[in-house]
Structures are given as C-alpha cells and as structure tokens.
C-alpha cells in the first residue's frame, strides 16, 4: 500500500470494524487521531507500517482518505480508497 513515498505491505482491511493495518513495527506518535504510524529500531526513524481507523467513514464523509505523513504533509491515499471501495461493508457485531 503506497502512502506518500512509503510502501507498506501487506495491507489488510477489516470492514467489520472499519480498520486497516499495513506493514509492521511498533506503535509511534500520531498527529491525526484517524491513523498512526509504526516504527522499528532498525529503520532509522522511517515508518514501517500504519493503521487507519475509520477509513470507510472518512471516505464517505470527506470523499477521500488522507493521512498526515511524519513530515507533516497531508496526502491522499488512493490505494486505501480502492481497497475500502472493493471490500463489502459488514455490520459490526
């Protein structure tokens, strides 16, 4: 999954909870409550994964899924938009 200049694999979307996880690593800080980047000790401060909370909801309400990169730049995430659109919505248990 391409997010800005980063590429996180594998990417899994969980429609029952509207949650996406891509890549790996340990949780880091977030500037936006809708997503958080993950890091590892061997990657010189570069993110190795990401979690998005409510991407279907963001797509429905804003017309796009965006993420704030560690640099502070907000970018649109078309790969996530396609994945969410292509995955049928399910009702939460």
Z-matrix of the N, CA and C atoms (Angstrom, degrees):
N
C 1 1.435
C 2 1.524 1 108.20
N 3 1.295 2 115.94 1 122.40
C 4 1.460 3 122.52 2 -178.17
C 5 1.532 4 109.37 3 -88.59
N 6 1.337 5 115.44 4 125.26
C 7 1.466 6 122.29 5 174.96
C 8 1.515 7 106.54 6 -133.12
N 9 1.325 8 116.38 7 107.09
C 10 1.459 9 120.02 8 -173.64
C 11 1.508 10 108.70 9 60.48
N 12 1.329 11 117.13 10 -128.75
C 13 1.467 12 121.06 11 179.26
C 14 1.527 13 112.36 12 -90.47
N 15 1.318 14 117.53 13 2.08
C 16 1.462 15 122.00 14 -177.87
C 17 1.523 16 110.96 15 -96.64
N 18 1.324 17 115.78 16 149.28
C 19 1.454 18 122.13 17 176.57
C 20 1.523 19 107.63 18 -128.97
N 21 1.337 20 116.78 19 113.47
C 22 1.458 21 122.48 20 -176.55
C 23 1.528 22 109.99 21 -111.80
N 24 1.316 23 116.67 22 124.76
C 25 1.464 24 122.27 23 178.10
C 26 1.518 25 108.93 24 -137.76
N 27 1.300 26 118.36 25 148.39
C 28 1.451 27 127.79 26 -6.52
C 29 1.524 28 110.37 27 -78.40
N 30 1.321 29 116.19 28 165.08
C 31 1.461 30 121.42 29 176.86
C 32 1.528 31 108.62 30 -118.02
N 33 1.330 32 115.62 31 131.19
C 34 1.458 33 121.05 32 -179.64
C 35 1.522 34 108.83 33 -130.99
N 36 1.333 35 115.46 34 129.07
C 37 1.463 36 120.89 35 176.80
C 38 1.521 37 108.46 36 -107.30
N 39 1.323 38 116.19 37 131.88
C 40 1.454 39 123.30 38 179.14
C 41 1.530 40 108.26 39 -109.09
N 42 1.342 41 117.79 40 92.26
C 43 1.465 42 119.98 41 -173.05
C 44 1.524 43 113.80 42 -64.80
N 45 1.338 44 117.31 43 -28.08
C 46 1.458 45 119.47 44 -178.04
C 47 1.523 46 112.55 45 -65.36
N 48 1.335 47 117.20 46 -22.60
C 49 1.467 48 120.47 47 177.07
C 50 1.533 49 111.79 48 -122.52
N 51 1.349 50 116.87 49 5.92
C 52 1.467 51 122.75 50 -179.60
C 53 1.528 52 110.68 51 50.44
N 54 1.325 53 114.37 52 62.10
C 55 1.466 54 121.98 53 -174.08
C 56 1.523 55 108.68 54 -141.83
N 57 1.320 56 117.69 55 136.62
C 58 1.457 57 122.26 56 178.33
C 59 1.516 58 109.98 57 -124.98
N 60 1.342 59 115.84 58 137.16
C 61 1.465 60 121.59 59 177.08
C 62 1.522 61 107.42 60 -127.16
N 63 1.316 62 117.90 61 130.11
C 64 1.465 63 122.63 62 178.19
C 65 1.519 64 109.10 63 -136.34
N 66 1.336 65 116.18 64 136.11
C 67 1.461 66 121.21 65 179.44
C 68 1.510 67 111.59 66 80.07
N 69 1.336 68 116.22 67 -153.25
C 70 1.462 69 121.37 68 -176.98
C 71 1.508 70 111.13 69 -145.39
N 72 1.335 71 116.73 70 -154.97
C 73 1.457 72 121.50 71 177.55
C 74 1.507 73 113.99 72 99.32
N 75 1.339 74 114.83 73 -176.01
C 76 1.459 75 123.59 74 179.97
C 77 1.525 76 109.74 75 -105.23
N 78 1.317 77 116.72 76 145.80
C 79 1.459 78 122.09 77 -175.00
C 80 1.532 79 111.84 78 -58.62
N 81 1.321 80 115.04 79 141.74
C 82 1.459 81 121.61 80 178.12
C 83 1.512 82 110.56 81 -121.34
N 84 1.317 83 116.97 82 -155.48
C 85 1.463 84 122.50 83 179.86
C 86 1.521 85 110.31 84 -89.64
N 87 1.334 86 116.01 85 160.10
C 88 1.459 87 121.02 86 178.91
C 89 1.521 88 109.64 87 -136.91
N 90 1.340 89 115.62 88 138.15
C 91 1.459 90 121.12 89 174.12
C 92 1.518 91 111.41 90 -90.49
N 93 1.322 92 117.13 91 -12.51
C 94 1.459 93 122.92 92 -176.99
C 95 1.526 94 106.86 93 -132.31
N 96 1.313 95 117.85 94 127.81
C 97 1.463 96 121.39 95 -176.39
C 98 1.525 97 112.84 96 -66.56
N 99 1.331 98 117.75 97 -9.32
C 100 1.466 99 120.35 98 -178.70
C 101 1.520 100 113.45 99 -86.67
N 102 1.317 101 118.25 100 -7.69
C 103 1.467 102 119.96 101 178.55
C 104 1.527 103 110.48 102 -157.23
N 105 1.334 104 114.37 103 160.45
C 106 1.459 105 121.06 104 177.80
C 107 1.527 106 108.09 105 -145.49
N 108 1.323 107 116.50 106 139.43
C 109 1.457 108 122.11 107 176.92
C 110 1.520 109 109.93 108 -91.63
N 111 1.341 110 115.62 109 154.10
C 112 1.451 111 122.96 110 178.66
C 113 1.524 112 108.80 111 -117.28
N 114 1.321 113 115.90 112 147.64
C 115 1.460 114 122.44 113 -175.68
C 116 1.518 115 110.13 114 -131.93
N 117 1.339 116 116.56 115 162.79
C 118 1.460 117 120.95 116 169.03
C 119 1.526 118 108.25 117 -132.83
N 120 1.303 119 116.92 118 166.25
C 121 1.467 120 121.90 119 -175.64
C 122 1.523 121 113.17 120 -73.00
N 123 1.315 122 117.89 121 -16.65
C 124 1.453 123 121.54 122 -173.62
C 125 1.522 124 114.00 123 -98.68
N 126 1.308 125 118.90 124 2.40
C 127 1.459 126 120.26 125 -171.43
C 128 1.529 127 113.52 126 -112.84
N 129 1.310 128 117.82 127 22.87
C 130 1.463 129 124.07 128 173.77
C 131 1.530 130 113.73 129 50.47
N 132 1.315 131 117.05 130 43.29
C 133 1.457 132 121.15 131 175.29
C 134 1.514 133 115.83 132 79.82
N 135 1.312 134 117.59 133 1.00
C 136 1.458 135 120.73 134 177.70
C 137 1.526 136 109.62 135 -86.03
N 138 1.328 137 118.14 136 140.29
C 139 1.464 138 119.51 137 179.69
C 140 1.530 139 111.66 138 -66.93
N 141 1.329 140 115.48 139 145.99
C 142 1.464 141 121.67 140 178.50
C 143 1.525 142 111.41 141 -117.87
N 144 1.323 143 116.90 142 -2.15
C 145 1.454 144 120.91 143 179.23
C 146 1.509 145 111.13 144 -165.52
N 147 1.330 146 115.32 145 171.54
C 148 1.454 147 121.26 146 -179.41
C 149 1.526 148 109.31 147 -154.07
N 150 1.324 149 115.69 148 149.01
C 151 1.458 150 122.02 149 170.31
C 152 1.513 151 107.77 150 -123.81
N 153 1.323 152 115.59 151 137.15
C 154 1.457 153 121.98 152 176.89
C 155 1.515 154 108.23 153 -117.28
N 156 1.322 155 116.03 154 130.11
C 157 1.455 156 123.00 155 -179.18
C 158 1.526 157 108.52 156 -106.70
N 159 1.331 158 116.97 157 117.90
C 160 1.460 159 121.10 158 178.03
C 161 1.515 160 115.29 159 77.06
N 162 1.354 161 119.49 160 36.59
C 163 1.457 162 118.29 161 -178.81
C 164 1.539 163 113.39 162 -63.32
N 165 1.341 164 118.36 163 -36.67
C 166 1.474 165 120.00 164 177.91
C 167 1.521 166 110.22 165 -64.50
N 168 1.321 167 116.13 166 -40.46
C 169 1.466 168 120.88 167 178.60
C 170 1.531 169 110.36 168 -64.36
N 171 1.330 170 117.88 169 -42.94
C 172 1.464 171 121.08 170 178.77
C 173 1.528 172 110.45 171 -64.27
N 174 1.328 173 117.24 172 -41.72
C 175 1.458 174 120.80 173 179.14
C 176 1.523 175 110.75 174 -62.47
N 177 1.331 176 117.28 175 -42.16
C 178 1.462 177 121.65 176 179.94
C 179 1.525 178 112.12 177 -67.76
N 180 1.337 179 117.06 178 -40.26
C 181 1.466 180 119.87 179 -174.73
C 182 1.523 181 113.57 180 -85.31
N 183 1.361 182 117.21 181 -30.73
C 184 1.459 183 120.12 182 -175.04
C 185 1.524 184 113.90 183 -113.46
N 186 1.337 185 116.81 184 -10.85
C 187 1.454 186 120.64 185 -179.96
C 188 1.514 187 114.29 186 81.12
N 189 1.326 188 117.81 187 2.00
C 190 1.463 189 122.71 188 179.95
C 191 1.523 190 108.38 189 -160.78
N 192 1.337 191 115.02 190 158.86
C 193 1.462 192 120.87 191 172.36
C 194 1.521 193 106.69 192 -107.75
N 195 1.329 194 115.71 193 123.90
C 196 1.463 195 121.11 194 -179.93
C 197 1.523 196 110.13 195 -124.05
N 198 1.321 197 114.49 196 155.18
C 199 1.466 198 122.82 197 -179.82
C 200 1.529 199 107.59 198 -136.51
N 201 1.322 200 116.94 199 141.42
C 202 1.469 201 121.56 200 172.73
C 203 1.524 202 107.47 201 -92.06
N 204 1.325 203 115.97 202 114.95
C 205 1.463 204 121.73 203 179.62
C 206 1.528 205 110.61 204 -68.35
N 207 1.330 206 118.29 205 161.96
C 208 1.465 207 120.35 206 176.46
C 209 1.529 208 112.74 207 -54.99
N 210 1.324 209 118.17 208 -26.04
C 211 1.469 210 122.13 209 177.92
C 212 1.519 211 112.63 210 -72.90
N 213 1.349 212 117.30 211 -12.91
C 214 1.459 213 121.86 212 -176.48
C 215 1.514 214 113.51 213 98.45
N 216 1.328 215 116.81 214 -8.79
C 217 1.459 216 121.24 215 179.21
C 218 1.531 217 110.16 216 -77.22
N 219 1.342 218 116.49 217 132.91
C 220 1.467 219 121.45 218 175.70
C 221 1.519 220 107.87 219 -91.86
N 222 1.348 221 116.49 220 128.42
C 223 1.459 222 121.53 221 -179.39
C 224 1.519 223 110.31 222 -128.36
N 225 1.316 224 114.69 223 149.78
C 226 1.457 225 121.85 224 173.79
C 227 1.530 226 108.10 225 -80.41
N 228 1.350 227 116.84 226 148.36
C 229 1.456 228 121.65 227 -175.62
C 230 1.537 229 109.72 228 -122.28
N 231 1.343 230 117.06 229 81.31
C 232 1.469 231 120.12 230 -177.53
C 233 1.528 232 113.97 231 -60.84
N 234 1.345 233 119.27 232 -34.15
C 235 1.467 234 120.93 233 178.60
C 236 1.527 235 110.50 234 -59.73
N 237 1.320 236 116.82 235 -41.82
C 238 1.462 237 121.13 236 179.00
C 239 1.518 238 110.21 237 -68.47
N 240 1.325 239 117.35 238 -41.48
C 241 1.462 240 120.53 239 178.24
C 242 1.524 241 110.75 240 -57.56
N 243 1.350 242 116.79 241 -44.96
C 244 1.470 243 120.39 242 179.08
C 245 1.524 244 111.26 243 -63.63
N 246 1.333 245 116.88 244 -45.16
C 247 1.460 246 120.99 245 -179.39
C 248 1.530 247 111.03 246 -60.55
N 249 1.321 248 117.23 247 -45.03
C 250 1.464 249 121.36 248 -179.59
C 251 1.525 250 110.17 249 -65.82
N 252 1.333 251 117.30 250 -44.47
C 253 1.468 252 120.49 251 179.49
C 254 1.524 253 112.12 252 -63.33
N 255 1.331 254 117.53 253 -35.18
C 256 1.463 255 122.42 254 -176.04
C 257 1.533 256 112.86 255 -82.80
N 258 1.336 257 117.52 256 -9.73
C 259 1.458 258 121.56 257 -179.46
C 260 1.521 259 108.98 258 -102.76
N 261 1.340 260 117.46 259 120.50
C 262 1.466 261 118.62 260 179.76
C 263 1.532 262 111.33 261 -59.80
N 264 1.318 263 115.25 262 140.01
C 265 1.466 264 120.90 263 176.18
C 266 1.523 265 108.22 264 -71.23
N 267 1.328 266 116.06 265 145.74
C 268 1.466 267 121.24 266 174.53
C 269 1.506 268 107.98 267 -127.31
N 270 1.312 269 114.93 268 157.15
C 271 1.465 270 119.34 269 176.42
C 272 1.503 271 109.63 270 -79.78
N 273 1.348 272 116.23 271 138.22
C 274 1.465 273 120.82 272 176.74
C 275 1.525 274 108.90 273 -66.88
N 276 1.315 275 116.18 274 147.77
C 277 1.465 276 120.69 275 -179.03
C 278 1.509 277 111.06 276 -72.94
